[in-house]
Amino acid sequence: MSHTIDSPASSETPATFYDRRSSAQPDRMPTYERRQFANTHDGLSPEAAELAKAVDQYKLMHRRRFVTFEEILTVVKTLGYHR
């Protein structure tokens, strides 16, 4: 049994490749730098915003995208929490 692969017809033109990484494209509007941590602390209480900022700072310092509960506890203790 013979298997054949259908190739595209020669009359079809390949789609134009658009390199999104290139900043030398004049038709594009300037974009802002996308950050991992957006300012989503606006609706929080002052205490919760302080914790959120401290966790974000911990993530940046330790190059962590996600933190464990142990790491959150470490951050909370650095803010002065004690039992």
DRENDOLO-754231 format. One record per residue: residue in one letter; x, y, z of N, C-alpha, C, O, CB in turn. Coordinates in Angstrom, 2 decimals. Glycine has a CB too. Layout:
# DRENDOLO-754231
resn = A | n.east = X | n.north = Y | n.up = Z | ca.east = X | ca.north = Y | ca.up = Z | c.east = X | c.north = Y | c.up = Z | o.east = X | o.north = Y | o.up = Z | cb.east = X | cb.north = Y | cb.up = Z
...
# end
This chain:
# DRENDOLO-754231
resn = M | n.east = 0.85 | n.north = -1.17 | n.up = 0.00 | ca.east = 0.00 | ca.north = 0.00 | ca.up = 0.00 | c.east = 0.89 | c.north = 1.23 | c.up = 0.00 | o.east = 1.81 | o.north = 1.34 | o.up = 0.82 | cb.east = -0.97 | cb.north = 0.00 | cb.up = 1.22
resn = S | n.east = 0.63 | n.north = 2.10 | n.up = -0.88 | ca.east = 1.45 | ca.north = 3.30 | ca.up = -1.04 | c.east = 0.78 | c.north = 4.47 | c.up = -0.35 | o.east = -0.43 | o.north = 4.69 | o.up = -0.50 | cb.east = 1.69 | cb.north = 3.60 | cb.up = -2.53
resn = H | n.east = 1.57 | n.north = 5.24 | n.up = 0.41 | ca.east = 1.06 | ca.north = 6.44 | ca.up = 1.09 | c.east = 1.63 | c.north = 7.66 | c.up = 0.38 | o.east = 2.83 | o.north = 7.76 | o.up = 0.14 | cb.east = 1.44 | cb.north = 6.44 | cb.up = 2.61
resn = T | n.east = 0.76 | n.north = 8.58 | n.up = 0.06 | ca.east = 1.22 | ca.north = 9.81 | ca.up = -0.57 | c.east = 0.77 | c.north = 10.99 | c.up = 0.27 | o.east = -0.26 | o.north = 10.95 | o.up = 0.94 | cb.east = 0.69 | cb.north = 9.94 | cb.up = -2.02
resn = I | n.east = 1.55 | n.north = 12.01 | n.up = 0.21 | ca.east = 1.22 | ca.north = 13.24 | ca.up = 0.92 | c.east = 0.87 | c.north = 14.27 | c.up = -0.13 | o.east = 1.64 | o.north = 14.54 | o.up = -1.05 | cb.east = 2.40 | cb.north = 13.73 | cb.up = 1.85
resn = D | n.east = -0.30 | n.north = 14.84 | n.up = 0.03 | ca.east = -0.72 | ca.north = 15.88 | ca.up = -0.91 | c.east = 0.06 | c.north = 17.15 | c.up = -0.62 | o.east = 0.06 | o.north = 17.65 | o.up = 0.50 | cb.east = -2.25 | cb.north = 16.13 | cb.up = -0.81
resn = S | n.east = 0.72 | n.north = 17.64 | n.up = -1.62 | ca.east = 1.44 | ca.north = 18.90 | ca.up = -1.46 | c.east = 0.55 | c.north = 20.03 | c.up = -1.97 | o.east = -0.29 | o.north = 19.81 | o.up = -2.84 | cb.east = 2.80 | cb.north = 18.88 | cb.up = -2.22
resn = P | n.east = 0.74 | n.north = 21.24 | n.up = -1.43 | ca.east = -0.09 | ca.north = 22.35 | ca.up = -1.90 | c.east = 0.18 | c.north = 22.63 | c.up = -3.37 | o.east = 1.29 | o.north = 22.44 | o.up = -3.87 | cb.east = 0.16 | cb.north = 23.61 | cb.up = -1.06
resn = A | n.east = -0.83 | n.north = 23.08 | n.up = -4.02 | ca.east = -0.70 | ca.north = 23.39 | ca.up = -5.44 | c.east = 0.29 | c.north = 24.53 | c.up = -5.62 | o.east = 0.41 | o.north = 25.40 | o.up = -4.76 | cb.east = -2.08 | cb.north = 23.76 | cb.up = -6.06
resn = S | n.east = 0.97 | n.north = 24.52 | n.up = -6.73 | ca.east = 1.99 | ca.north = 25.55 | ca.up = -6.97 | c.east = 1.38 | c.north = 26.93 | c.up = -7.15 | o.east = 2.09 | o.north = 27.93 | o.up = -7.03 | cb.east = 2.81 | cb.north = 25.19 | cb.up = -8.20
resn = S | n.east = 0.08 | n.north = 27.00 | n.up = -7.42 | ca.east = -0.55 | ca.north = 28.31 | ca.up = -7.60 | c.east = -0.81 | c.north = 29.00 | c.up = -6.26 | o.east = -1.04 | o.north = 30.21 | o.up = -6.23 | cb.east = -1.86 | cb.north = 28.16 | cb.up = -8.37
resn = E | n.east = -0.76 | n.north = 28.24 | n.up = -5.16 | ca.east = -0.97 | ca.north = 28.85 | ca.up = -3.85 | c.east = 0.31 | c.north = 29.54 | c.up = -3.40 | o.east = 1.40 | o.north = 29.00 | o.up = -3.54 | cb.east = -1.42 | cb.north = 27.79 | cb.up = -2.81
resn = T | n.east = 0.15 | n.north = 30.72 | n.up = -2.85 | ca.east = 1.32 | ca.north = 31.42 | ca.up = -2.32 | c.east = 1.33 | c.north = 31.25 | c.up = -0.81 | o.east = 0.28 | o.north = 31.28 | o.up = -0.17 | cb.east = 1.31 | cb.north = 32.93 | cb.up = -2.72
resn = P | n.east = 2.50 | n.north = 31.08 | n.up = -0.24 | ca.east = 2.56 | ca.north = 30.93 | ca.up = 1.21 | c.east = 2.15 | c.north = 32.22 | c.up = 1.91 | o.east = 2.33 | o.north = 33.31 | o.up = 1.37 | cb.east = 3.97 | cb.north = 30.50 | cb.up = 1.65
resn = A | n.east = 1.62 | n.north = 32.08 | n.up = 3.09 | ca.east = 1.21 | ca.north = 33.24 | ca.up = 3.86 | c.east = 2.44 | c.north = 34.06 | c.up = 4.24 | o.east = 3.52 | o.north = 33.51 | o.up = 4.48 | cb.east = 0.42 | cb.north = 32.82 | cb.up = 5.13
resn = T | n.east = 2.27 | n.north = 35.36 | n.up = 4.28 | ca.east = 3.37 | ca.north = 36.24 | ca.up = 4.64 | c.east = 3.68 | c.north = 36.09 | c.up = 6.11 | o.east = 2.78 | o.north = 36.13 | o.up = 6.96 | cb.east = 3.04 | cb.north = 37.71 | cb.up = 4.29
resn = F | n.east = 4.95 | n.north = 35.91 | n.up = 6.42 | ca.east = 5.37 | ca.north = 35.79 | ca.up = 7.81 | c.east = 5.50 | c.north = 37.18 | c.up = 8.42 | o.east = 6.15 | o.north = 38.05 | o.up = 7.84 | cb.east = 6.71 | cb.north = 35.01 | cb.up = 7.93
resn = Y | n.east = 4.91 | n.north = 37.38 | n.up = 9.56 | ca.east = 4.94 | ca.north = 38.66 | ca.up = 10.25 | c.east = 5.73 | c.north = 38.48 | c.up = 11.54 | o.east = 5.25 | o.north = 37.82 | o.up = 12.47 | cb.east = 3.50 | cb.north = 39.20 | cb.up = 10.53
resn = D | n.east = 6.92 | n.north = 39.04 | n.up = 11.61 | ca.east = 7.77 | ca.north = 38.90 | ca.up = 12.79 | c.east = 7.36 | c.north = 39.93 | c.up = 13.83 | o.east = 7.65 | o.north = 41.12 | o.up = 13.68 | cb.east = 9.27 | cb.north = 39.07 | cb.up = 12.41
resn = R | n.east = 6.69 | n.north = 39.48 | n.up = 14.88 | ca.east = 6.22 | ca.north = 40.39 | ca.up = 15.91 | c.east = 7.34 | c.north = 40.90 | c.up = 16.80 | o.east = 7.17 | o.north = 41.90 | o.up = 17.49 | cb.east = 5.18 | cb.north = 39.71 | cb.up = 16.75
resn = R | n.east = 8.47 | n.north = 40.22 | n.up = 16.79 | ca.east = 9.58 | ca.north = 40.62 | ca.up = 17.65 | c.east = 10.35 | c.north = 41.80 | c.up = 17.08 | o.east = 11.07 | o.north = 42.48 | o.up = 17.82 | cb.east = 10.52 | cb.north = 39.46 | cb.up = 17.86
resn = S | n.east = 10.22 | n.north = 42.05 | n.up = 15.82 | ca.east = 10.99 | ca.north = 43.10 | ca.up = 15.18 | c.east = 10.39 | c.north = 44.46 | c.up = 15.52 | o.east = 9.20 | o.north = 44.70 | o.up = 15.30 | cb.east = 11.03 | cb.north = 42.90 | cb.up = 13.66
resn = S | n.east = 11.22 | n.north = 45.35 | n.up = 16.05 | ca.east = 10.74 | ca.north = 46.70 | ca.up = 16.37 | c.east = 11.00 | c.north = 47.67 | c.up = 15.24 | o.east = 10.72 | o.north = 48.86 | o.up = 15.36 | cb.east = 11.38 | cb.north = 47.21 | cb.up = 17.65
resn = A | n.east = 11.55 | n.north = 47.18 | n.up = 14.14 | ca.east = 11.91 | ca.north = 48.04 | ca.up = 13.01 | c.east = 10.76 | c.north = 48.22 | c.up = 12.02 | o.east = 10.97 | o.north = 48.75 | o.up = 10.93 | cb.east = 13.11 | cb.north = 47.48 | cb.up = 12.30
resn = Q | n.east = 9.59 | n.north = 47.79 | n.up = 12.39 | ca.east = 8.46 | ca.north = 47.90 | ca.up = 11.48 | c.east = 7.79 | c.north = 49.26 | c.up = 11.69 | o.east = 7.24 | o.north = 49.51 | o.up = 12.76 | cb.east = 7.44 | cb.north = 46.74 | cb.up = 11.70
resn = P | n.east = 7.83 | n.north = 50.13 | n.up = 10.69 | ca.east = 7.33 | ca.north = 51.49 | ca.up = 10.87 | c.east = 5.81 | c.north = 51.59 | c.up = 11.01 | o.east = 5.31 | o.north = 52.57 | o.up = 11.55 | cb.east = 7.76 | cb.north = 52.33 | cb.up = 9.72
resn = D | n.east = 5.08 | n.north = 50.60 | n.up = 10.54 | ca.east = 3.63 | ca.north = 50.70 | ca.up = 10.59 | c.east = 3.06 | c.north = 50.35 | c.up = 11.96 | o.east = 1.87 | o.north = 50.52 | o.up = 12.20 | cb.east = 3.02 | cb.north = 49.79 | cb.up = 9.55
resn = R | n.east = 3.90 | n.north = 49.89 | n.up = 12.84 | ca.east = 3.43 | ca.north = 49.53 | ca.up = 14.18 | c.east = 3.53 | c.north = 50.72 | c.up = 15.12 | o.east = 4.48 | o.north = 51.50 | o.up = 15.06 | cb.east = 4.23 | cb.north = 48.34 | cb.up = 14.74
resn = M | n.east = 2.55 | n.north = 50.85 | n.up = 15.97 | ca.east = 2.60 | ca.north = 51.90 | ca.up = 16.97 | c.east = 3.56 | c.north = 51.47 | c.up = 18.08 | o.east = 3.71 | o.north = 50.27 | o.up = 18.31 | cb.east = 1.18 | cb.north = 52.20 | cb.up = 17.54
resn = P | n.east = 4.20 | n.north = 52.40 | n.up = 18.76 | ca.east = 5.09 | ca.north = 52.01 | ca.up = 19.85 | c.east = 4.29 | c.north = 51.35 | c.up = 20.96 | o.east = 3.19 | o.north = 51.79 | o.up = 21.30 | cb.east = 5.86 | cb.north = 53.23 | cb.up = 20.39
resn = T | n.east = 4.84 | n.north = 50.31 | n.up = 21.49 | ca.east = 4.14 | ca.north = 49.59 | ca.up = 22.55 | c.east = 4.89 | c.north = 49.76 | c.up = 23.85 | o.east = 6.09 | o.north = 50.08 | o.up = 23.86 | cb.east = 4.00 | cb.north = 48.09 | cb.up = 22.21
resn = Y | n.east = 4.20 | n.north = 49.56 | n.up = 24.93 | ca.east = 4.82 | ca.north = 49.64 | ca.up = 26.24 | c.east = 5.35 | c.north = 48.26 | c.up = 26.62 | o.east = 4.95 | o.north = 47.25 | o.up = 26.05 | cb.east = 3.81 | cb.north = 50.15 | cb.up = 27.30
resn = E | n.east = 6.25 | n.north = 48.24 | n.up = 27.57 | ca.east = 6.82 | ca.north = 46.98 | ca.up = 28.02 | c.east = 5.79 | c.north = 46.23 | c.up = 28.85 | o.east = 5.22 | o.north = 46.78 | o.up = 29.79 | cb.east = 8.11 | cb.north = 47.21 | cb.up = 28.82
resn = R | n.east = 5.56 | n.north = 44.98 | n.up = 28.49 | ca.east = 4.62 | ca.north = 44.18 | ca.up = 29.26 | c.east = 5.32 | c.north = 43.66 | c.up = 30.50 | o.east = 6.41 | o.north = 43.10 | o.up = 30.42 | cb.east = 4.07 | cb.north = 43.00 | cb.up = 28.41
resn = R | n.east = 4.71 | n.north = 43.85 | n.up = 31.62 | ca.east = 5.28 | ca.north = 43.41 | ca.up = 32.88 | c.east = 4.46 | c.north = 42.26 | c.up = 33.43 | o.east = 3.26 | o.north = 42.16 | o.up = 33.17 | cb.east = 5.36 | cb.north = 44.56 | cb.up = 33.89
resn = Q | n.east = 5.12 | n.north = 41.42 | n.up = 34.17 | ca.east = 4.42 | ca.north = 40.29 | ca.up = 34.77 | c.east = 3.47 | c.north = 40.76 | c.up = 35.87 | o.east = 2.41 | o.north = 40.18 | o.up = 36.07 | cb.east = 5.43 | cb.north = 39.28 | cb.up = 35.33
resn = F | n.east = 3.87 | n.north = 41.80 | n.up = 36.58 | ca.east = 3.09 | ca.north = 42.26 | ca.up = 37.71 | c.east = 2.41 | c.north = 43.57 | c.up = 37.36 | o.east = 3.04 | o.north = 44.62 | o.up = 37.33 | cb.east = 3.98 | cb.north = 42.42 | cb.up = 38.97
resn = A | n.east = 1.14 | n.north = 43.49 | n.up = 37.10 | ca.east = 0.38 | ca.north = 44.70 | ca.up = 36.80 | c.east = -0.05 | c.north = 45.33 | c.up = 38.12 | o.east = -0.03 | o.north = 44.68 | o.up = 39.16 | cb.east = -0.86 | cb.north = 44.39 | cb.up = 35.89
resn = N | n.east = -0.43 | n.north = 46.57 | n.up = 38.06 | ca.east = -0.88 | ca.north = 47.25 | ca.up = 39.27 | c.east = -2.33 | c.north = 46.87 | c.up = 39.53 | o.east = -3.25 | o.north = 47.60 | o.up = 39.15 | cb.east = -0.71 | cb.north = 48.79 | cb.up = 39.15
resn = T | n.east = -2.52 | n.north = 45.75 | n.up = 40.17 | ca.east = -3.87 | ca.north = 45.27 | ca.up = 40.46 | c.east = -4.19 | c.north = 45.42 | c.up = 41.93 | o.east = -5.10 | o.north = 44.76 | o.up = 42.44 | cb.east = -4.02 | cb.north = 43.81 | cb.up = 40.03
resn = H | n.east = -3.46 | n.north = 46.27 | n.up = 42.62 | ca.east = -3.64 | ca.north = 46.42 | ca.up = 44.06 | c.east = -4.53 | c.north = 47.60 | c.up = 44.40 | o.east = -4.63 | o.north = 47.99 | o.up = 45.56 | cb.east = -2.29 | cb.north = 46.58 | cb.up = 44.73
resn = D | n.east = -5.18 | n.north = 48.17 | n.up = 43.40 | ca.east = -5.97 | ca.north = 49.39 | ca.up = 43.63 | c.east = -7.16 | c.north = 49.17 | c.up = 44.56 | o.east = -7.44 | o.north = 50.04 | o.up = 45.39 | cb.east = -6.46 | cb.north = 49.92 | cb.up = 42.31
resn = G | n.east = -7.85 | n.north = 48.06 | n.up = 44.45 | ca.east = -9.05 | ca.north = 47.84 | ca.up = 45.24 | c.east = -8.81 | c.north = 47.19 | c.up = 46.58 | o.east = -9.76 | o.north = 46.83 | o.up = 47.27 | cb.east = -10.00 | cb.north = 47.01 | cb.up = 44.47
resn = L | n.east = -7.56 | n.north = 47.03 | n.up = 46.97 | ca.east = -7.24 | ca.north = 46.34 | ca.up = 48.22 | c.east = -7.14 | c.north = 47.32 | c.up = 49.38 | o.east = -6.90 | o.north = 48.51 | o.up = 49.20 | cb.east = -5.94 | cb.north = 45.57 | cb.up = 48.08
resn = S | n.east = -7.33 | n.north = 46.78 | n.up = 50.58 | ca.east = -7.09 | ca.north = 47.58 | ca.up = 51.78 | c.east = -5.60 | c.north = 47.90 | c.up = 51.85 | o.east = -4.80 | o.north = 47.22 | o.up = 51.20 | cb.east = -7.57 | cb.north = 46.84 | cb.up = 53.07
resn = P | n.east = -5.21 | n.north = 48.90 | n.up = 52.61 | ca.east = -3.78 | ca.north = 49.23 | ca.up = 52.70 | c.east = -2.92 | c.north = 48.05 | c.up = 53.17 | o.east = -1.80 | o.north = 47.87 | o.up = 52.68 | cb.east = -3.58 | cb.north = 50.39 | cb.up = 53.64
resn = E | n.east = -3.43 | n.north = 47.26 | n.up = 54.10 | ca.east = -2.67 | ca.north = 46.12 | ca.up = 54.60 | c.east = -2.51 | c.north = 45.04 | c.up = 53.53 | o.east = -1.44 | o.north = 44.47 | o.up = 53.37 | cb.east = -3.35 | cb.north = 45.53 | cb.up = 55.83
resn = A | n.east = -3.59 | n.north = 44.78 | n.up = 52.79 | ca.east = -3.54 | ca.north = 43.77 | ca.up = 51.73 | c.east = -2.64 | c.north = 44.25 | c.up = 50.59 | o.east = -1.92 | o.north = 43.44 | o.up = 50.00 | cb.east = -4.95 | cb.north = 43.46 | cb.up = 51.20
resn = A | n.east = -2.69 | n.north = 45.53 | n.up = 50.28 | ca.east = -1.82 | ca.north = 46.07 | ca.up = 49.23 | c.east = -0.36 | c.north = 45.97 | c.up = 49.64 | o.east = 0.49 | o.north = 45.68 | o.up = 48.80 | cb.east = -2.19 | cb.north = 47.54 | cb.up = 48.93
resn = E | n.east = -0.06 | n.north = 46.20 | n.up = 50.92 | ca.east = 1.31 | ca.north = 46.06 | ca.up = 51.41 | c.east = 1.80 | c.north = 44.63 | c.up = 51.26 | o.east = 2.94 | o.north = 44.39 | o.up = 50.84 | cb.east = 1.41 | cb.north = 46.50 | cb.up = 52.88
resn = L | n.east = 0.95 | n.north = 43.66 | n.up = 51.60 | ca.east = 1.30 | ca.north = 42.25 | ca.up = 51.45 | c.east = 1.50 | c.north = 41.90 | c.up = 49.98 | o.east = 2.46 | o.north = 41.22 | o.up = 49.62 | cb.east = 0.22 | cb.north = 41.35 | cb.up = 52.07
resn = A | n.east = 0.60 | n.north = 42.36 | n.up = 49.12 | ca.east = 0.71 | ca.north = 42.06 | ca.up = 47.69 | c.east = 2.00 | c.north = 42.63 | c.up = 47.11 | o.east = 2.68 | o.north = 41.95 | o.up = 46.33 | cb.east = -0.51 | cb.north = 42.62 | cb.up = 46.93
resn = K | n.east = 2.34 | n.north = 43.85 | n.up = 47.48 | ca.east = 3.58 | ca.north = 44.45 | ca.up = 46.99 | c.east = 4.80 | c.north = 43.70 | c.up = 47.52 | o.east = 5.79 | o.north = 43.53 | o.up = 46.79 | cb.east = 3.66 | cb.north = 45.93 | cb.up = 47.40
resn = A | n.east = 4.74 | n.north = 43.26 | n.up = 48.77 | ca.east = 5.86 | ca.north = 42.51 | ca.up = 49.34 | c.east = 6.03 | c.north = 41.17 | c.up = 48.64 | o.east = 7.16 | o.north = 40.74 | o.up = 48.39 | cb.east = 5.65 | cb.north = 42.29 | cb.up = 50.85
resn = V | n.east = 4.93 | n.north = 40.50 | n.up = 48.32 | ca.east = 5.01 | ca.north = 39.22 | ca.up = 47.60 | c.east = 5.56 | c.north = 39.45 | c.up = 46.19 | o.east = 6.39 | o.north = 38.68 | o.up = 45.72 | cb.east = 3.61 | cb.north = 38.54 | cb.up = 47.53
resn = D | n.east = 5.10 | n.north = 40.50 | n.up = 45.52 | ca.east = 5.63 | ca.north = 40.82 | ca.up = 44.19 | c.east = 7.13 | c.north = 41.10 | c.up = 44.24 | o.east = 7.88 | o.north = 40.66 | o.up = 43.37 | cb.east = 4.89 | cb.north = 42.03 | cb.up = 43.59
resn = Q | n.east = 7.56 | n.north = 41.83 | n.up = 45.26 | ca.east = 8.98 | ca.north = 42.13 | ca.up = 45.41 | c.east = 9.78 | c.north = 40.85 | c.up = 45.65 | o.east = 10.87 | o.north = 40.67 | o.up = 45.11 | cb.east = 9.21 | cb.north = 43.12 | cb.up = 46.57
resn = Y | n.east = 9.22 | n.north = 39.94 | n.up = 46.47 | ca.east = 9.87 | ca.north = 38.65 | ca.up = 46.73 | c.east = 10.02 | c.north = 37.87 | c.up = 45.42 | o.east = 11.08 | o.north = 37.30 | o.up = 45.16 | cb.east = 9.07 | cb.north = 37.82 | cb.up = 47.76
resn = K | n.east = 8.98 | n.north = 37.85 | n.up = 44.62 | ca.east = 9.02 | ca.north = 37.14 | ca.up = 43.34 | c.east = 10.10 | c.north = 37.71 | c.up = 42.42 | o.east = 10.83 | o.north = 36.96 | o.up = 41.77 | cb.east = 7.65 | cb.north = 37.20 | cb.up = 42.64
resn = L | n.east = 10.20 | n.north = 39.03 | n.up = 42.38 | ca.east = 11.22 | ca.north = 39.65 | ca.up = 41.53 | c.east = 12.62 | c.north = 39.35 | c.up = 42.03 | o.east = 13.51 | o.north = 39.03 | o.up = 41.24 | cb.east = 11.00 | cb.north = 41.16 | cb.up = 41.48
resn = M | n.east = 12.82 | n.north = 39.44 | n.up = 43.34 | ca.east = 14.15 | ca.north = 39.21 | ca.up = 43.91 | c.east = 14.62 | c.north = 37.78 | c.up = 43.71 | o.east = 15.80 | o.north = 37.53 | o.up = 43.45 | cb.east = 14.16 | cb.north = 39.54 | cb.up = 45.38
resn = H | n.east = 13.69 | n.north = 36.82 | n.up = 43.83 | ca.east = 14.04 | ca.north = 35.41 | ca.up = 43.77 | c.east = 13.73 | c.north = 34.77 | c.up = 42.42 | o.east = 13.84 | o.north = 33.56 | o.up = 42.25 | cb.east = 13.33 | cb.north = 34.66 | cb.up = 44.85
resn = R | n.east = 13.33 | n.north = 35.61 | n.up = 41.47 | ca.east = 13.00 | ca.north = 35.13 | ca.up = 40.11 | c.east = 12.02 | c.north = 33.96 | c.up = 40.14 | o.east = 12.23 | o.north = 32.92 | o.up = 39.52 | cb.east = 14.29 | cb.north = 34.70 | cb.up = 39.38
resn = R | n.east = 10.95 | n.north = 34.18 | n.up = 40.87 | ca.east = 9.92 | ca.north = 33.15 | ca.up = 41.01 | c.east = 8.63 | c.north = 33.67 | c.up = 40.41 | o.east = 8.22 | o.north = 34.80 | o.up = 40.67 | cb.east = 9.72 | cb.north = 32.75 | cb.up = 42.48
resn = R | n.east = 7.99 | n.north = 32.84 | n.up = 39.61 | ca.east = 6.71 | ca.north = 33.23 | ca.up = 39.05 | c.east = 5.59 | c.north = 32.88 | c.up = 40.02 | o.east = 4.63 | o.north = 33.63 | o.up = 40.18 | cb.east = 6.48 | cb.north = 32.56 | cb.up = 37.69
resn = F | n.east = 5.72 | n.north = 31.74 | n.up = 40.64 | ca.east = 4.74 | ca.north = 31.29 | ca.up = 41.62 | c.east = 5.48 | c.north = 31.02 | c.up = 42.93 | o.east = 6.62 | o.north = 30.58 | o.up = 42.92 | cb.east = 3.98 | cb.north = 30.01 | cb.up = 41.13
resn = V | n.east = 4.82 | n.north = 31.29 | n.up = 44.04 | ca.east = 5.45 | ca.north = 31.07 | ca.up = 45.34 | c.east = 4.67 | c.north = 30.02 | c.up = 46.11 | o.east = 3.47 | o.north = 29.84 | o.up = 45.91 | cb.east = 5.53 | cb.north = 32.39 | cb.up = 46.14
resn = T | n.east = 5.38 | n.north = 29.34 | n.up = 47.00 | ca.east = 4.75 | ca.north = 28.33 | ca.up = 47.84 | c.east = 4.19 | c.north = 29.00 | c.up = 49.09 | o.east = 4.43 | o.north = 30.18 | o.up = 49.34 | cb.east = 5.78 | cb.north = 27.21 | cb.up = 48.23
resn = F | n.east = 3.44 | n.north = 28.24 | n.up = 49.87 | ca.east = 2.92 | ca.north = 28.77 | ca.up = 51.13 | c.east = 4.05 | c.north = 29.11 | c.up = 52.09 | o.east = 3.96 | o.north = 30.08 | o.up = 52.83 | cb.east = 1.95 | cb.north = 27.77 | cb.up = 51.77
resn = E | n.east = 5.10 | n.north = 28.31 | n.up = 52.08 | ca.east = 6.27 | ca.north = 28.60 | ca.up = 52.92 | c.east = 6.87 | c.north = 29.95 | c.up = 52.56 | o.east = 7.25 | o.north = 30.72 | o.up = 53.44 | cb.east = 7.33 | cb.north = 27.49 | cb.up = 52.77
resn = E | n.east = 6.96 | n.north = 30.23 | n.up = 51.27 | ca.east = 7.52 | ca.north = 31.51 | ca.up = 50.83 | c.east = 6.61 | c.north = 32.67 | c.up = 51.21 | o.east = 7.09 | o.north = 33.75 | o.up = 51.58 | cb.east = 7.76 | cb.north = 31.50 | cb.up = 49.32
resn = I | n.east = 5.31 | n.north = 32.47 | n.up = 51.12 | ca.east = 4.38 | ca.north = 33.52 | ca.up = 51.54 | c.east = 4.52 | c.north = 33.76 | c.up = 53.03 | o.east = 4.49 | o.north = 34.91 | o.up = 53.48 | cb.east = 2.92 | cb.north = 33.14 | cb.up = 51.19
resn = L | n.east = 4.66 | n.north = 32.69 | n.up = 53.81 | ca.east = 4.86 | ca.north = 32.84 | ca.up = 55.25 | c.east = 6.13 | c.north = 33.62 | c.up = 55.54 | o.east = 6.16 | o.north = 34.46 | o.up = 56.45 | cb.east = 4.91 | cb.north = 31.46 | cb.up = 55.93
resn = T | n.east = 7.18 | n.north = 33.37 | n.up = 54.79 | ca.east = 8.43 | ca.north = 34.11 | ca.up = 54.95 | c.east = 8.20 | c.north = 35.60 | c.up = 54.70 | o.east = 8.69 | o.north = 36.44 | o.up = 55.46 | cb.east = 9.51 | cb.north = 33.58 | cb.up = 53.99
resn = V | n.east = 7.46 | n.north = 35.92 | n.up = 53.66 | ca.east = 7.16 | ca.north = 37.32 | ca.up = 53.35 | c.east = 6.34 | c.north = 37.95 | c.up = 54.46 | o.east = 6.61 | o.north = 39.08 | o.up = 54.87 | cb.east = 6.41 | cb.north = 37.43 | cb.up = 52.01
resn = V | n.east = 5.34 | n.north = 37.23 | n.up = 54.95 | ca.east = 4.48 | ca.north = 37.75 | ca.up = 56.02 | c.east = 5.31 | c.north = 38.02 | c.up = 57.27 | o.east = 5.11 | o.north = 39.04 | o.up = 57.95 | cb.east = 3.34 | cb.north = 36.76 | cb.up = 56.33
resn = K | n.east = 6.23 | n.north = 37.12 | n.up = 57.59 | ca.east = 7.08 | ca.north = 37.32 | ca.up = 58.77 | c.east = 8.01 | c.north = 38.51 | c.up = 58.61 | o.east = 8.29 | o.north = 39.22 | o.up = 59.57 | cb.east = 7.91 | cb.north = 36.06 | cb.up = 59.05
resn = T | n.east = 8.48 | n.north = 38.75 | n.up = 57.37 | ca.east = 9.35 | ca.north = 39.92 | ca.up = 57.16 | c.east = 8.57 | c.north = 41.22 | c.up = 57.32 | o.east = 9.16 | o.north = 42.27 | o.up = 57.56 | cb.east = 9.99 | cb.north = 39.86 | cb.up = 55.78
resn = L | n.east = 7.25 | n.north = 41.15 | n.up = 57.18 | ca.east = 6.42 | ca.north = 42.34 | ca.up = 57.39 | c.east = 6.12 | c.north = 42.57 | c.up = 58.86 | o.east = 5.51 | o.north = 43.57 | o.up = 59.23 | cb.east = 5.12 | cb.north = 42.21 | cb.up = 56.61
resn = G | n.east = 6.56 | n.north = 41.63 | n.up = 59.72 | ca.east = 6.39 | ca.north = 41.83 | ca.up = 61.16 | c.east = 5.37 | c.north = 40.94 | c.up = 61.82 | o.east = 5.12 | o.north = 41.07 | o.up = 63.02 | cb.east = 6.02 | cb.north = 43.23 | cb.up = 61.41
resn = Y | n.east = 4.76 | n.north = 40.02 | n.up = 61.08 | ca.east = 3.78 | ca.north = 39.12 | ca.up = 61.68 | c.east = 4.47 | c.north = 38.15 | c.up = 62.62 | o.east = 5.52 | o.north = 37.60 | o.up = 62.30 | cb.east = 3.00 | cb.north = 38.36 | cb.up = 60.60
resn = H | n.east = 3.86 | n.north = 37.95 | n.up = 63.77 | ca.east = 4.31 | ca.north = 36.89 | ca.up = 64.68 | c.east = 3.10 | c.north = 36.34 | c.up = 65.39 | o.east = 2.08 | o.north = 37.01 | o.up = 65.54 | cb.east = 5.37 | cb.north = 37.43 | cb.up = 65.70
resn = R | n.east = 3.21 | n.north = 35.12 | n.up = 65.82 | ca.east = 2.09 | ca.north = 34.44 | ca.up = 66.45 | c.east = 2.21 | c.north = 34.48 | c.up = 67.93 | o.east = 1.35 | o.north = 33.95 | o.up = 68.64 | cb.east = 2.00 | cb.north = 33.01 | cb.up = 65.98
# end
